[in-house]
Amino acid sequence: GVTCATGYHLAGGITEPSVTACDTTGPYTIAGCAITECVRPALASVDFGAVEEELSAPTFKAENLTCAAGYSGTPTATVCATHQAEYTVAGCDPIMCTQPSTVGFDFSSVVQTSLAVPSFDVTGVTCMAGYATAEAGVTATACTTAGEYSVAGCAEFSCTRPAAPGYDFTGATENLVAHSFEVTGMACDTHYVATGEITATVCSEAGEYTLAGCAAVECTRPADIAGYDFTEATEVLTAPDFAITSVACAVGYAGSPEATVCGAAGPYALSGCSIIQCTRPENPAFNFEGVVEGSLSAPDFDVTGITCAETFTAPTGITVEPCTSDGPYSVTGCVTDTAACVRPTTAGYDFGEATEELTVVIFAVSGVKCEANYLGTAEITSCTADQEAYTVSGCVPELCTRPNAVGVDFGSAAEVSLAVPTFEVSGVVCADGYTGNPTVQPCQTAGEAYYVTGCAETTTTTTTTTTTTTTTSPTPESLVFNISGSFSFQAETDDSTVHDAVHEMLADTSGESQDNIFVTVNSAAARRLSARRLAMKSFTVEYTVRYDTIAGADTDYAELSQLTDDGLATVLRPKLEAKGATVGD
């Protein structure tokens, strides 16, 4: 009946303690019971960092235990019941978190896998409308004591007023914080109209909010535009940018036309042009006794029945025309027997061979021609009043065209007039890589290019050695050398033919390419051979031949100089005659 006391255990695999009788009077012997030893448990809930332990069961203690992070309570240790078993610790339970109600966070899709701090796992928290999500996203962090876990990553933001045209904020109130956004009291601005409710929509991130509900008023051209001429008009019909330009008063109307923007969708307003009202003129040359003035308004002017007064006649008929501004209408055609026209001074007409009968009643003019540098056939119209110039028409100036000249820059050219009589071109310069002072001269035949000379290609040479980096000036042999000259002759041909023939002659004589030869031709009428043949012209030719070396220029100088003397007839004449020209003596 002997057993091991508390804190002891049977050792050596025996089933009970052994009892041995004494040899002499005294205590008998008991054996087989050994002290029980406990082992520290491996518990995540307990912090053993400061523990004081006695692991022998009879004297067991485990003091200064605390609960580990994520747990709370008062830990209590209990001795083990068997040898080498873990003693037990109770009293530390996991801290439990709860869902927070933090403003700006949306928990509608939250997944709370574990609210216990040691195994805390919460996902699916998002930001509410009006809050911006941080770059790192929304995070949930476990509580440290029983209560709400914390969330982070959502921040409120504000909108700004948009710079949208068409809205009037005079009476508006604005709460621009996005999560409580509210804008009221807006109206459509001038020249805009509401298309429905005027609304402001919160921005989805910091920036401008959105407006809707106001649209620009669109005007239309009025249906009744009587009195106005829209031939050259341009129209911008959107009311905020409304602009009507180049509208004129129609024939029969006068004034300064104006267009006024519409207040609502529909026609804009026109004003400023009024009907011209004519009155009867006072003119002793005309008899108004039988006149019928059907309408004195210029647009539908209708006057008939006017005749010449006594001692006046109308050799070309009576002409009645409406006034061009408020005042007398015009009536012409009645003249006295002695009324006479005078010669006009219109440019472009040659009166050298004209015959003139200038009395209006027997007016006759012939022999008027177009001047040099003008094209066409002169036409004559009598005057209608004494000492008024008769009218000439039909002669127009010859026009040159811009040449496609190598080495010339026309970027800043001012072609004031390309008509030969008034030819004026300035601002022509040499292009990059060319040098000189360009000269511009008119063409000799209508439709041909005008002449530009004086630009030569720039040639430079740079020499270096292996021991220095000095750059020297070009040697004389590397310069461009020009030989220039001029000569005159008479021929029955045109300027273009002369230009081509001289080009060929200089190329044959010098051996240089035609790209290195520059020719300018000027001509003037000399005499007319017959009524059906071209006039003999006096031609003056100026030329320049360009050489890359002084040796070439020296070789050709004498031969080119001879072209101004007897050699001209023998060298140039055959080339001109081969092109159909007649060369003068």
C-alpha positions as CSV (number, residue, x, y, z in Angstrom):
1,G,0.0,0.0,0.0
2,V,3.0,2.3,-0.2
3,T,2.9,4.9,-3.0
4,C,5.0,7.8,-4.2
5,A,4.2,11.1,-2.6
6,T,3.1,14.2,-4.7
7,G,6.0,15.5,-6.7
8,Y,7.6,12.1,-7.0
9,H,7.2,9.4,-9.5
10,L,8.1,5.6,-9.9
11,A,11.6,5.3,-11.4
12,G,13.2,2.5,-13.3
13,G,10.0,1.0,-14.8
14,I,8.7,-0.4,-11.5
15,T,5.0,-0.5,-10.8
16,E,5.2,0.3,-7.1
17,P,7.8,1.3,-4.5
18,S,9.8,-1.6,-2.9
19,V,9.8,-2.2,0.9
20,T,12.7,-4.0,2.6
21,A,12.6,-5.3,6.2
22,C,15.1,-4.0,8.7
23,D,18.0,-6.2,9.9
24,T,17.8,-4.8,13.4
25,T,15.2,-3.1,15.3
26,G,14.5,0.2,13.5
27,P,12.9,1.6,10.3
28,Y,12.4,-0.6,7.3
29,T,13.6,0.6,3.9
30,I,11.4,2.1,1.0
31,A,12.8,2.6,-2.5
32,G,11.7,3.3,-6.1
33,C,10.3,6.9,-6.0
34,A,12.2,9.8,-7.7
35,I,11.6,13.6,-7.9
36,T,9.4,14.6,-10.8
37,E,11.0,17.3,-13.2
38,C,8.8,19.6,-15.3
39,V,9.6,21.1,-18.8
40,R,8.8,24.8,-19.9
41,P,6.0,24.8,-22.4
42,A,6.4,26.4,-25.9
43,L,3.4,28.8,-25.9
44,A,3.1,31.8,-28.3
45,S,0.7,33.5,-25.9
46,V,3.2,33.7,-23.1
47,D,6.3,35.8,-22.7
48,F,8.9,33.9,-20.7
49,G,11.5,36.6,-20.9
50,A,11.5,37.5,-17.2
51,V,10.4,34.2,-15.7
52,E,11.8,32.8,-12.5
53,E,11.5,28.9,-12.6
54,E,12.0,26.0,-10.2
55,L,11.2,22.9,-12.3
56,S,11.4,20.2,-9.6
57,A,7.8,19.3,-8.8
58,P,8.1,19.3,-5.0
59,T,9.4,22.9,-5.1
60,F,7.9,24.0,-8.5
61,K,7.4,27.6,-9.3
62,A,7.1,29.8,-12.5
63,E,6.9,33.4,-11.6
64,N,7.0,36.9,-13.4
65,L,5.2,35.4,-16.5
66,T,3.6,38.0,-18.8
67,C,1.3,37.7,-21.8
68,A,3.0,37.9,-25.2
69,A,2.2,40.7,-27.8
70,G,-1.3,40.3,-29.2
71,Y,-2.5,38.6,-26.0
72,S,-3.9,39.9,-22.7
73,G,-4.7,38.6,-19.2
74,T,-2.9,37.3,-16.1
75,P,-0.8,34.2,-16.8
76,T,-0.8,31.3,-14.1
77,A,1.6,28.3,-14.1
78,T,0.6,24.8,-12.9
79,V,3.2,22.1,-12.1
80,C,3.4,19.1,-14.4
81,A,1.7,15.8,-13.4
82,T,4.3,13.5,-14.9
83,H,8.0,13.5,-15.2
84,Q,9.5,15.5,-18.1
85,A,6.1,16.9,-19.1
86,E,5.4,20.6,-19.8
87,Y,3.9,22.6,-17.0
88,T,0.8,24.5,-18.1
89,V,0.2,28.3,-18.3
90,A,-3.3,29.7,-18.5
91,G,-4.8,33.2,-18.4
92,C,-3.5,34.8,-21.7
93,D,-6.1,35.1,-24.4
94,P,-5.8,36.7,-28.0
95,I,-6.7,40.4,-28.2
96,M,-9.8,40.8,-30.5
97,C,-10.2,43.9,-32.7
98,T,-13.5,45.4,-34.0
99,Q,-14.3,47.2,-37.2
100,P,-13.8,50.9,-37.1
101,S,-16.2,53.6,-38.4
102,T,-13.4,56.0,-39.7
103,V,-14.8,58.7,-42.0
104,G,-13.6,58.4,-45.6
105,F,-13.3,54.6,-45.7
106,D,-15.8,52.3,-47.3
107,F,-16.2,48.9,-45.6
108,S,-19.0,47.6,-47.8
109,S,-16.6,45.1,-49.5
110,V,-14.4,44.3,-46.5
111,V,-13.2,40.8,-45.8
112,Q,-12.3,40.2,-42.1
113,T,-10.7,36.8,-42.2
114,S,-9.4,37.2,-38.6
115,L,-9.9,40.0,-36.1
116,A,-7.6,38.3,-33.5
117,V,-4.4,40.3,-33.3
118,P,-2.0,37.4,-33.6
119,S,-3.6,36.3,-36.9
120,F,-5.1,39.7,-37.9
121,D,-6.2,39.6,-41.6
122,V,-8.5,42.3,-43.0
123,T,-8.7,43.2,-46.8
124,G,-11.2,44.9,-49.1
125,V,-11.3,48.3,-47.4
126,T,-11.6,51.2,-50.0
127,C,-12.0,54.9,-50.1
128,M,-15.4,56.6,-50.1
129,A,-16.3,59.0,-52.9
130,G,-14.6,62.3,-52.4
131,Y,-11.5,60.7,-50.9
132,A,-8.3,60.0,-52.7
133,T,-6.5,56.6,-52.4
134,A,-2.8,56.9,-51.5
135,E,-0.2,55.5,-53.9
136,A,0.5,52.6,-51.5
137,G,-3.2,51.8,-51.3
138,V,-5.6,51.4,-48.3
139,T,-4.2,49.5,-45.3
140,A,-5.8,48.0,-42.2
141,T,-3.6,47.6,-39.0
142,A,-4.5,45.4,-36.0
143,C,-5.4,47.1,-32.7
144,T,-2.9,46.9,-29.7
145,T,-5.7,46.7,-27.1
146,A,-9.2,45.4,-27.5
147,G,-11.0,47.8,-29.7
148,E,-11.1,49.1,-33.3
149,Y,-8.4,48.3,-35.7
150,S,-7.0,51.3,-37.7
151,V,-7.2,52.1,-41.4
152,A,-5.1,54.4,-43.5
153,G,-4.6,55.5,-47.2
154,C,-7.7,57.7,-47.8
155,A,-7.4,61.5,-47.8
156,E,-10.0,64.1,-48.6
157,F,-9.4,66.5,-51.5
158,S,-11.0,69.5,-53.0
159,C,-12.2,70.5,-56.5
160,T,-11.5,73.8,-58.2
161,R,-13.9,75.9,-60.3
162,P,-13.4,75.1,-64.0
163,A,-12.5,77.8,-66.6
164,A,-15.5,76.8,-68.8
165,P,-17.1,79.6,-70.8
166,G,-20.8,80.1,-70.7
167,Y,-21.5,80.0,-67.0
168,D,-22.2,82.9,-64.6
169,F,-21.1,82.4,-61.0
170,T,-22.3,85.8,-59.7
171,G,-25.0,84.2,-57.5
172,A,-23.2,80.8,-57.0
173,T,-22.3,79.1,-53.6
174,E,-19.6,76.5,-53.6
175,N,-18.5,73.8,-51.2
176,L,-15.5,72.4,-53.0
177,V,-14.5,69.7,-50.6
178,A,-15.1,66.6,-52.7
179,H,-16.8,64.3,-50.1
180,S,-19.3,67.1,-49.3
181,F,-19.3,68.8,-52.7
182,E,-22.1,71.1,-53.5
183,V,-22.4,74.0,-56.0
184,T,-25.7,75.9,-56.5
185,G,-26.9,79.2,-57.9
186,M,-25.2,79.1,-61.3
187,A,-26.7,80.7,-64.4
188,C,-25.9,80.7,-68.1
189,D,-23.7,83.6,-69.1
190,T,-24.6,86.2,-71.8
191,H,-24.8,84.6,-75.3
192,Y,-25.5,81.2,-73.7
193,V,-28.8,79.4,-73.1
194,A,-29.8,76.6,-70.8
195,T,-30.3,73.2,-72.4
196,G,-31.8,71.7,-69.2
197,E,-30.8,71.8,-65.5
198,I,-27.5,73.5,-64.9
199,T,-25.4,71.0,-63.0
200,A,-22.0,70.7,-61.4
201,T,-20.4,67.3,-61.0
202,V,-17.7,66.6,-58.4
203,C,-14.2,65.9,-59.6
204,S,-12.9,62.4,-59.2
205,E,-9.5,63.6,-58.1
206,A,-8.1,67.0,-57.2
207,G,-8.9,69.3,-60.1
208,E,-11.7,71.1,-61.9
209,Y,-15.3,69.9,-61.4
210,T,-17.5,69.5,-64.4
211,L,-20.3,71.8,-65.6
212,A,-23.2,71.0,-67.9
213,G,-26.4,72.6,-69.0
214,C,-25.4,75.8,-70.9
215,A,-24.7,75.9,-74.6
216,A,-23.7,78.8,-76.9
217,V,-26.5,80.6,-78.7
218,E,-26.3,80.0,-82.5
219,C,-27.5,82.8,-84.7
220,T,-28.7,82.5,-88.3
221,R,-28.5,84.9,-91.2
222,P,-31.8,86.9,-91.5
223,A,-34.2,85.7,-94.2
224,D,-34.7,89.3,-95.4
225,I,-31.4,90.7,-96.5
226,A,-32.7,93.2,-99.0
227,G,-30.3,96.1,-99.3
228,Y,-27.3,94.1,-98.2
229,D,-24.6,92.4,-100.3
230,F,-23.1,89.2,-98.8
231,T,-20.8,88.4,-101.8
232,E,-17.6,88.9,-99.8
233,A,-19.0,88.4,-96.3
234,T,-17.7,86.1,-93.7
235,E,-19.9,84.9,-90.8
236,V,-19.1,83.5,-87.3
237,L,-22.6,82.7,-86.1
238,T,-21.8,81.3,-82.6
239,A,-23.0,84.2,-80.3
240,P,-20.0,84.4,-78.0
241,D,-17.6,84.8,-80.9
242,F,-20.2,86.5,-83.2
243,A,-18.5,88.4,-86.1
244,I,-19.9,89.4,-89.5
245,T,-17.4,91.1,-91.7
246,S,-17.2,92.4,-95.3
247,V,-21.0,92.9,-95.7
248,A,-21.7,95.8,-98.1
249,C,-24.7,97.8,-99.0
250,A,-26.3,96.4,-102.1
251,V,-26.6,98.4,-105.3
252,G,-29.2,101.2,-104.8
253,Y,-28.5,101.3,-101.0
254,A,-26.1,103.5,-99.0
255,G,-24.8,103.5,-95.4
256,S,-22.5,101.6,-93.1
257,P,-23.9,98.0,-92.6
258,E,-23.8,96.6,-89.1
259,A,-24.8,93.2,-87.7
260,T,-26.1,92.7,-84.1
261,V,-25.8,89.4,-82.4
262,C,-29.0,87.5,-81.6
263,G,-30.2,87.3,-78.0
264,A,-31.6,83.8,-78.5
265,A,-31.2,81.2,-81.2
266,G,-32.4,82.8,-84.4
267,P,-31.6,85.5,-86.9
268,Y,-29.1,88.3,-86.0
269,A,-30.1,91.8,-86.9
270,L,-28.9,93.9,-89.8
271,S,-29.0,97.7,-90.0
272,G,-27.2,100.6,-91.6
273,C,-28.2,100.4,-95.3
274,S,-31.0,102.5,-96.5
275,I,-32.6,103.0,-99.9
276,I,-31.0,105.7,-102.0
277,Q,-33.7,108.3,-103.1
278,C,-33.0,110.2,-106.2
279,T,-34.4,113.7,-107.2
280,R,-34.9,115.3,-110.6
281,P,-31.8,117.2,-111.8
282,E,-31.8,120.7,-113.1
283,N,-30.1,120.8,-116.5
284,P,-31.0,123.3,-119.3
285,A,-29.9,120.8,-121.9
286,F,-32.8,118.5,-121.2
287,N,-36.6,118.8,-121.5
288,F,-38.4,117.2,-118.6
289,E,-42.0,118.2,-119.7
290,G,-42.8,114.6,-120.8
291,V,-40.8,112.8,-118.2
292,V,-42.3,109.7,-116.5
293,E,-40.6,109.1,-113.1
294,G,-42.0,105.6,-112.4
295,S,-39.6,105.2,-109.4
296,L,-36.9,107.5,-107.9
297,S,-35.7,104.8,-105.5
298,A,-32.3,103.6,-106.7
299,P,-32.9,99.9,-106.5
300,D,-35.9,100.0,-108.9
301,F,-35.1,103.3,-110.6
302,D,-37.4,103.9,-113.6
303,V,-37.3,107.3,-115.5
304,T,-38.3,107.7,-119.1
305,G,-39.6,110.4,-121.5
306,I,-36.7,112.9,-121.2
307,T,-35.8,114.7,-124.4
308,C,-33.2,117.3,-125.5
309,A,-34.0,121.0,-125.0
310,E,-34.1,123.4,-128.0
311,T,-30.7,123.9,-129.7
312,F,-29.4,120.6,-128.2
313,T,-29.1,117.2,-129.9
314,A,-28.2,113.7,-128.6
315,P,-25.9,112.1,-131.2
316,T,-25.4,108.9,-129.2
317,G,-28.8,108.9,-127.4
318,I,-29.9,110.1,-123.9
319,T,-28.7,108.0,-121.0
320,V,-30.5,108.2,-117.6
321,E,-28.8,106.6,-114.6
322,P,-29.8,106.4,-110.9
323,C,-28.0,108.5,-108.3
324,T,-25.4,106.7,-106.2
325,S,-26.3,108.7,-103.1
326,D,-29.3,110.8,-102.1
327,G,-29.5,113.6,-104.7
328,P,-30.2,114.2,-108.4
329,Y,-30.1,111.3,-110.8
330,S,-27.8,111.5,-113.9
331,V,-28.9,112.3,-117.4
332,T,-26.4,112.7,-120.2
333,G,-26.3,112.8,-124.0
334,C,-27.7,116.2,-125.1
335,V,-25.0,118.5,-126.4
336,T,-24.8,121.6,-128.5
337,D,-23.6,121.5,-132.1
338,T,-20.3,122.9,-130.9
339,A,-19.7,120.6,-128.0
340,A,-16.4,118.7,-128.4
341,C,-14.4,116.0,-126.6
342,V,-10.7,116.3,-125.6
343,R,-8.0,113.7,-125.9
344,P,-7.5,111.5,-122.8
345,T,-4.2,111.1,-121.1
346,T,-4.6,107.4,-120.3
347,A,-1.3,105.5,-120.0
348,G,-0.6,102.7,-122.6
349,Y,-2.0,104.4,-125.7
350,D,0.0,105.8,-128.7
351,F,-1.8,108.8,-130.3
352,G,1.2,109.5,-132.7
353,E,-0.8,108.4,-135.9
354,A,-4.3,109.2,-134.6
355,T,-6.8,111.2,-136.6
356,E,-9.5,112.9,-134.6
357,E,-12.8,114.7,-135.2
358,L,-13.7,115.7,-131.7
359,T,-17.0,117.5,-132.2
360,V,-19.5,115.3,-130.4
361,V,-22.2,115.3,-133.1
362,I,-19.7,114.0,-135.7
363,F,-17.2,112.4,-133.4
364,A,-14.6,110.1,-135.1
365,V,-11.2,108.9,-133.9
366,S,-8.9,106.4,-135.6
367,G,-5.2,105.4,-135.6
368,V,-4.8,105.0,-131.9
369,K,-2.5,102.1,-131.0
370,C,-1.2,100.4,-127.9
371,E,2.2,101.8,-126.7
372,A,5.3,99.6,-126.4
373,N,5.0,97.2,-123.6
374,Y,1.2,97.1,-123.9
375,L,-0.9,94.5,-125.6
376,G,-4.4,94.6,-127.2
377,T,-6.4,96.7,-129.6
378,A,-7.3,100.3,-128.8
379,E,-11.1,101.0,-128.7
380,I,-12.6,104.5,-128.7
381,T,-15.8,105.8,-127.1
382,S,-17.2,109.3,-127.5
383,C,-17.6,111.7,-124.6
384,T,-21.1,112.9,-123.7
385,A,-20.4,116.4,-122.6
386,D,-18.4,119.4,-123.8
387,Q,-14.7,119.3,-122.9
388,E,-14.9,115.8,-121.5
389,A,-12.2,113.4,-122.5
390,Y,-13.3,110.6,-124.8
391,T,-12.6,107.0,-123.5
392,V,-9.9,104.6,-124.7
393,S,-9.8,100.9,-123.7
394,G,-8.4,97.6,-124.8
395,C,-4.6,98.0,-124.1
396,V,-3.2,96.2,-121.1
397,P,0.4,96.2,-119.8
398,E,2.7,93.2,-120.6
399,L,3.4,91.2,-117.4
400,C,6.6,89.4,-116.5
401,T,6.9,86.3,-114.4
402,R,9.3,85.4,-111.6
403,P,12.4,83.5,-112.9
404,N,13.7,80.2,-111.6
405,A,17.2,81.6,-111.1
406,V,20.0,79.6,-109.5
407,G,21.8,81.4,-106.7
408,V,19.0,83.9,-106.1
409,D,16.9,84.2,-102.9
410,F,13.4,85.7,-103.5
411,G,12.3,85.2,-99.8
412,S,12.2,88.9,-99.1
413,A,11.4,90.1,-102.6
414,A,8.7,92.8,-103.1
415,E,7.2,92.5,-106.5
416,V,5.4,95.8,-106.5
417,S,4.6,95.7,-110.2
418,L,5.3,93.0,-112.8
419,A,3.9,95.1,-115.6
420,V,6.7,96.1,-118.0
421,P,5.8,99.9,-118.1
422,T,5.8,100.2,-114.3
423,F,8.1,97.3,-113.5
424,E,9.3,97.4,-109.9
425,V,10.9,94.5,-108.0
426,S,13.1,95.0,-104.9
427,G,14.5,92.9,-102.0
428,V,16.1,90.2,-104.2
429,V,19.4,89.0,-102.7
430,C,22.0,86.3,-103.5
431,A,21.2,82.9,-102.0
432,D,23.5,81.1,-99.5
433,G,26.7,80.1,-101.2
434,Y,26.5,82.9,-103.7
435,T,27.8,86.5,-103.5
436,G,27.2,89.7,-105.4
437,N,24.8,92.6,-105.9
438,P,21.9,91.3,-107.9
439,T,20.4,93.5,-110.6
440,V,16.7,93.1,-111.6
441,Q,15.4,94.0,-115.1
442,P,12.0,93.6,-116.7
443,C,11.3,90.9,-119.3
444,Q,11.2,91.9,-123.0
445,T,8.1,89.8,-123.9
446,A,4.8,89.4,-122.0
447,G,4.8,86.2,-120.0
448,E,8.5,85.7,-119.9
449,A,10.6,85.8,-116.7
450,Y,12.2,89.0,-115.7
451,Y,16.0,89.0,-115.5
452,V,18.2,88.7,-112.4
453,T,22.0,88.9,-112.7
454,G,24.9,89.6,-110.5
455,C,25.1,86.5,-108.1
456,A,28.1,84.3,-108.4
457,E,28.8,81.1,-106.6
458,T,31.2,81.6,-103.6
459,T,34.5,79.6,-103.9
460,T,36.8,79.4,-100.9
461,T,40.0,77.3,-100.2
462,T,41.4,76.4,-96.8
463,T,45.0,75.1,-96.5
464,T,46.6,73.5,-93.5
465,T,49.8,71.7,-92.5
466,T,50.6,68.9,-90.0
467,T,52.4,71.3,-87.7
468,T,50.1,74.2,-87.6
469,T,46.4,75.0,-87.7
470,T,46.7,78.4,-89.4
471,T,44.1,79.0,-92.1
472,T,45.3,81.0,-95.1
473,S,43.4,83.2,-97.6
474,P,42.6,81.7,-101.0
475,T,45.3,81.9,-103.7
476,P,44.5,83.9,-106.8
477,E,44.0,80.7,-108.8
478,S,41.1,79.7,-106.5
479,L,39.1,83.0,-107.0
480,V,36.2,83.4,-109.5
481,F,37.1,85.6,-112.4
482,N,34.4,87.3,-114.6
483,I,34.8,88.8,-118.1
484,S,31.9,91.3,-118.8
485,G,31.1,93.2,-121.9
486,S,28.3,94.7,-124.0
487,F,27.4,95.3,-127.7
488,S,24.5,96.7,-129.7
489,F,22.9,95.8,-133.0
490,Q,19.5,95.9,-134.9
491,A,17.4,92.9,-135.8
492,E,13.8,92.0,-136.6
493,T,13.2,89.4,-133.8
494,D,12.2,89.2,-130.2
495,D,14.2,89.4,-127.0
496,S,14.0,85.7,-126.2
497,T,15.6,84.8,-129.5
498,V,18.4,87.2,-129.0
499,H,19.0,86.0,-125.5
500,D,19.3,82.3,-126.6
501,A,21.5,83.2,-129.6
502,V,23.9,85.2,-127.5
503,H,24.1,82.5,-124.9
504,E,25.1,80.0,-127.6
505,M,27.6,82.3,-129.1
506,L,29.3,83.0,-125.8
507,A,29.3,79.3,-124.9
508,D,31.0,78.4,-128.3
509,T,33.5,81.2,-127.9
510,S,34.5,80.6,-124.3
511,G,34.0,76.9,-123.9
512,E,32.3,77.5,-120.6
513,S,28.9,75.9,-119.7
514,Q,25.8,78.0,-120.1
515,D,25.5,77.9,-116.3
516,N,28.5,80.2,-116.1
517,I,27.1,82.7,-118.7
518,F,24.8,85.5,-117.8
519,V,23.0,87.6,-120.4
520,T,20.7,90.6,-120.2
521,V,18.9,91.9,-123.3
522,N,17.3,95.4,-123.6
523,S,15.5,96.5,-126.7
524,A,13.6,99.5,-128.1
525,A,11.7,100.0,-131.3
526,A,13.8,101.2,-134.2
527,R,11.6,101.3,-137.3
528,R,8.7,99.2,-138.8
529,L,9.5,97.2,-141.9
530,S,5.9,96.9,-143.1
531,A,2.4,96.7,-141.7
532,R,2.6,92.9,-141.6
533,R,6.1,92.4,-140.3
534,L,7.7,92.9,-136.9
535,A,9.3,96.3,-136.2
536,M,13.1,96.4,-136.4
537,K,14.4,96.7,-132.8
538,S,17.6,98.1,-131.4
539,F,19.1,95.5,-129.0
540,T,21.7,96.2,-126.3
541,V,23.2,93.0,-124.8
542,E,25.2,92.9,-121.6
543,Y,27.0,89.7,-120.7
544,T,29.2,88.1,-118.0
545,V,31.2,84.9,-118.5
546,R,32.4,83.3,-115.2
547,Y,35.8,81.5,-115.0
548,D,37.1,79.4,-112.1
549,T,40.8,80.1,-113.0
550,I,42.6,83.2,-114.1
551,A,44.3,81.2,-116.9
552,G,41.0,80.5,-118.6
553,A,40.0,84.1,-118.4
554,D,43.3,85.3,-119.9
555,T,42.9,82.8,-122.8
556,D,39.4,84.0,-123.8
557,Y,39.7,87.7,-123.0
558,A,40.9,88.8,-126.4
559,E,38.4,86.7,-128.3
560,L,35.5,87.8,-126.2
561,S,36.5,91.5,-126.5
562,Q,36.4,91.1,-130.3
563,L,32.7,90.5,-130.1
564,T,32.2,94.2,-129.7
565,D,34.0,94.8,-133.0
566,D,33.9,93.2,-136.5
567,G,33.6,89.7,-135.2
568,L,30.1,90.2,-134.0
569,A,28.5,90.1,-137.4
570,T,30.3,86.9,-138.4
571,V,29.7,85.1,-135.2
572,L,26.3,86.2,-134.0
573,R,24.5,86.8,-137.3
574,P,24.4,83.1,-138.4
575,K,22.9,82.1,-135.1
576,L,20.2,84.7,-135.2
577,E,19.4,84.0,-138.9
578,A,19.2,80.2,-138.0
579,K,16.5,81.1,-135.6
580,G,14.5,83.1,-138.2
581,A,15.7,86.6,-137.3
582,T,16.6,89.4,-139.8
583,V,19.8,91.2,-138.8
584,G,20.2,94.9,-139.7
585,D,23.2,96.3,-141.4
